[in-house]
Amino acid sequence: MTEPNADRPQGPEGVRMSGVRLGQGGVPDWLEPNVRFCSRCGAELAFGPVRGEERERLACPTCGFIFYVNPRLVVTTLPITDRGEVVLIKRGIEPALGLWAQPGGFLEIDETVRDAAIRETREETGLEVEPGEIVGLYSRVPAAVVVVAYEARIVGGRPIVTHESLETRPFAPDAIPWADVAFETSIRALRDWVARVRPDLPLPDVDGFRRDFGA
């Protein structure tokens, strides 16, 4: 497998993370078109000081509604086999088509973080898991996400292929294909996990695997 093609679109709405600019209130430029108007009355939002707030905000001058722009939560797992291997999926969709990542996705409004971890893992791998300790929390400001990674024990199911995953495969800690791991947050999560379970192994330099797309 090769590195991602530099000419293909990446990131939210095909935007490269290195090209993202943070505008008023820290809103990424790819997200700005979605936060121009008040969701309550439809008037155009204005950015500036708001009474009672410690920082400037987007707010509606007509009805006073304050539009808080917050990052989305991505819930992921590192499913672990009985042999101590971590299960990764080869992504079947952009961004990062053909590269490896842990299963995961956005938290739904009507579920707990734990429920989302179980659901996303089942949907993308066919495996049933029991989430355990949190390996880490990882912010990716240009993508407007916070990623939580659980270590998870596999308790059932069988590996499957879906439209989102071309392959589901276990990797020993010393066999993780670092050069072909999809996202910066995935590299950080796997690195933290390996440091816990195999502290004798050398760890890759995260800065040597900068990703210009997605999380």
C-alpha positions as CSV (number, residue, x, y, z in Angstrom):
1,M,0.0,0.0,0.0
2,T,1.2,3.5,-0.8
3,E,0.8,6.9,0.8
4,P,-2.4,8.7,-0.1
5,N,-2.5,10.4,-3.5
6,A,-1.7,14.0,-3.1
7,D,-4.1,15.0,-5.8
8,R,-7.3,13.5,-4.5
9,P,-9.7,15.5,-2.3
10,Q,-9.3,14.9,1.5
11,G,-10.9,16.1,4.7
12,P,-14.3,17.6,5.5
13,E,-15.9,18.4,2.2
14,G,-12.7,17.5,0.4
15,V,-10.6,20.1,2.2
16,R,-7.0,19.5,3.2
17,M,-6.3,20.1,6.8
18,S,-3.1,22.1,6.1
19,G,-5.3,24.5,4.1
20,V,-7.9,25.1,6.8
21,R,-8.0,28.6,8.2
22,L,-9.6,29.3,11.5
23,G,-11.9,32.3,11.3
24,Q,-13.9,34.3,13.8
25,G,-14.3,32.4,17.1
26,G,-12.1,29.7,15.8
27,V,-14.6,28.3,13.3
28,P,-12.8,26.4,10.5
29,D,-13.4,28.0,7.1
30,W,-15.0,24.8,5.7
31,L,-17.6,24.9,8.4
32,E,-18.3,28.7,8.2
33,P,-21.0,28.5,5.5
34,N,-23.1,26.4,7.8
35,V,-23.1,28.9,10.7
36,R,-24.1,32.1,9.0
37,F,-27.7,32.3,10.0
38,C,-29.6,32.0,13.2
39,S,-31.2,28.5,13.7
40,R,-34.0,30.1,15.7
41,C,-35.2,33.1,13.6
42,G,-33.2,32.9,10.4
43,A,-31.4,36.3,10.8
44,E,-27.8,36.7,9.9
45,L,-25.4,36.0,12.8
46,A,-22.9,38.6,13.9
47,F,-19.6,38.0,15.7
48,G,-18.5,40.1,18.6
49,P,-18.7,40.7,22.4
50,V,-21.7,39.1,24.1
51,R,-22.8,40.1,27.6
52,G,-22.0,37.5,30.1
53,E,-19.5,35.7,27.9
54,E,-15.7,35.7,28.4
55,R,-15.0,35.5,24.7
56,E,-16.5,36.9,21.5
57,R,-19.2,34.7,20.0
58,L,-21.5,34.3,17.0
59,A,-24.9,35.7,18.1
60,C,-28.1,36.8,16.6
61,P,-28.7,40.6,16.8
62,T,-32.5,40.0,16.2
63,C,-33.4,37.4,18.9
64,G,-30.3,37.3,21.0
65,F,-29.6,33.6,20.4
66,I,-25.9,32.7,21.0
67,F,-24.6,30.1,18.5
68,Y,-22.0,28.0,20.2
69,V,-19.8,26.2,17.7
70,N,-18.5,23.0,19.3
71,P,-16.3,20.1,18.0
72,R,-18.0,16.8,17.2
73,L,-17.2,13.7,19.2
74,V,-15.8,10.7,17.3
75,V,-16.0,7.4,19.3
76,T,-13.5,4.7,18.4
77,T,-12.2,1.4,19.7
78,L,-9.1,-0.6,19.6
79,P,-10.6,-4.1,19.5
80,I,-8.1,-6.6,21.1
81,T,-7.9,-10.3,20.3
82,D,-7.2,-13.1,22.7
83,R,-3.6,-13.0,21.4
84,G,-3.2,-9.4,22.1
85,E,-3.5,-8.1,18.6
86,V,-5.3,-4.9,17.7
87,V,-8.0,-5.1,14.9
88,L,-7.9,-2.4,12.3
89,I,-10.0,-1.8,9.2
90,K,-8.8,-0.9,5.7
91,R,-11.1,2.1,4.9
92,G,-13.4,1.7,1.9
93,I,-14.5,5.4,1.8
94,E,-12.8,8.8,1.7
95,P,-11.1,10.3,3.4
96,A,-8.2,7.9,3.6
97,L,-9.5,5.3,1.2
98,G,-7.4,2.2,1.4
99,L,-5.6,3.1,4.6
100,W,-5.9,1.5,8.0
101,A,-7.7,2.9,11.0
102,Q,-9.5,1.8,14.1
103,P,-13.3,1.4,13.8
104,G,-15.3,4.4,15.0
105,G,-17.7,7.2,14.1
106,F,-19.7,10.1,15.3
107,L,-21.7,9.9,18.5
108,E,-25.4,10.0,17.9
109,I,-27.6,12.3,20.0
110,D,-29.6,9.4,21.6
111,E,-26.7,7.1,22.7
112,T,-24.0,7.0,25.3
113,V,-20.3,7.0,24.4
114,R,-20.1,3.4,25.4
115,D,-23.1,2.5,23.2
116,A,-21.6,4.3,20.3
117,A,-18.3,2.4,20.7
118,I,-20.1,-0.9,20.6
119,R,-22.4,0.1,17.7
120,E,-19.6,1.6,15.5
121,T,-17.4,-1.4,16.0
122,R,-20.2,-3.8,15.1
123,E,-21.1,-1.8,12.0
124,E,-17.6,-1.6,10.6
125,T,-16.1,-4.9,11.7
126,G,-18.9,-7.3,12.5
127,L,-17.3,-7.8,16.0
128,E,-19.0,-7.5,19.3
129,V,-16.8,-5.7,21.9
130,E,-16.8,-4.8,25.5
131,P,-15.2,-1.3,25.9
132,G,-12.7,-1.1,28.7
133,E,-10.2,1.7,29.6
134,I,-9.9,4.8,27.5
135,V,-6.6,4.8,25.7
136,G,-6.8,8.6,25.1
137,L,-8.6,11.7,23.9
138,Y,-7.3,13.4,20.8
139,S,-8.2,16.8,19.4
140,R,-8.0,17.7,15.8
141,V,-8.9,21.4,15.6
142,P,-8.9,21.9,11.8
143,A,-11.4,19.0,11.5
144,A,-13.5,20.2,14.4
145,V,-13.4,16.8,16.2
146,V,-12.4,15.3,19.5
147,V,-11.6,11.5,19.2
148,V,-12.0,9.1,22.1
149,A,-10.3,5.7,21.8
150,Y,-11.3,2.8,24.0
151,E,-9.4,-0.4,24.4
152,A,-12.1,-3.1,23.8
153,R,-12.2,-6.8,24.4
154,I,-13.7,-8.8,21.6
155,V,-16.6,-10.9,23.0
156,G,-18.3,-12.2,19.8
157,G,-19.1,-11.7,16.1
158,R,-16.9,-12.4,13.1
159,P,-15.0,-10.1,10.8
160,I,-16.9,-8.7,7.9
161,V,-16.4,-6.5,4.9
162,T,-18.7,-3.4,4.4
163,H,-18.9,-0.4,2.1
164,E,-16.9,1.4,4.7
165,S,-14.2,-1.3,5.3
166,L,-12.5,-3.2,2.6
167,E,-10.7,-5.5,5.1
168,T,-10.7,-6.3,8.8
169,R,-7.4,-7.6,10.1
170,P,-5.6,-8.1,13.4
171,F,-2.1,-6.7,13.9
172,A,0.4,-7.6,16.6
173,P,1.9,-4.5,18.4
174,D,5.2,-5.0,16.5
175,A,3.4,-5.4,13.1
176,I,1.3,-2.2,12.9
177,P,1.7,-0.7,9.4
178,W,2.5,2.8,10.7
179,A,3.1,4.3,7.2
180,D,-0.3,3.2,6.1
181,V,-2.4,4.3,9.1
182,A,-5.0,6.7,8.0
183,F,-5.4,9.5,10.5
184,E,-3.2,11.5,12.8
185,T,-5.5,10.7,15.8
186,S,-5.3,7.0,14.8
187,I,-1.5,7.1,14.9
188,R,-1.6,8.8,18.3
189,A,-4.1,6.3,19.8
190,L,-2.2,3.3,18.5
191,R,1.1,4.7,19.7
192,D,-0.3,5.2,23.2
193,W,-1.7,1.7,23.2
194,V,1.6,0.1,22.1
195,A,3.4,2.1,24.8
196,R,1.1,0.5,27.4
197,V,1.2,-3.1,26.2
198,R,4.7,-3.3,24.8
199,P,6.8,-0.7,26.3
200,D,9.9,-2.5,25.0
201,L,9.0,-1.6,21.4
202,P,10.3,1.6,19.6
203,L,7.5,4.0,18.9
204,P,7.2,6.0,15.6
205,D,7.6,9.8,15.7
206,V,4.1,11.2,15.2
207,D,5.5,14.2,13.5
208,G,6.9,11.9,10.8
209,F,3.4,10.7,9.9
210,R,1.5,14.0,9.5
211,R,-1.8,13.4,7.8
212,D,-3.4,16.2,5.7
213,F,-7.0,14.9,5.9
214,G,-9.7,13.9,8.3
215,A,-9.1,13.3,12.0
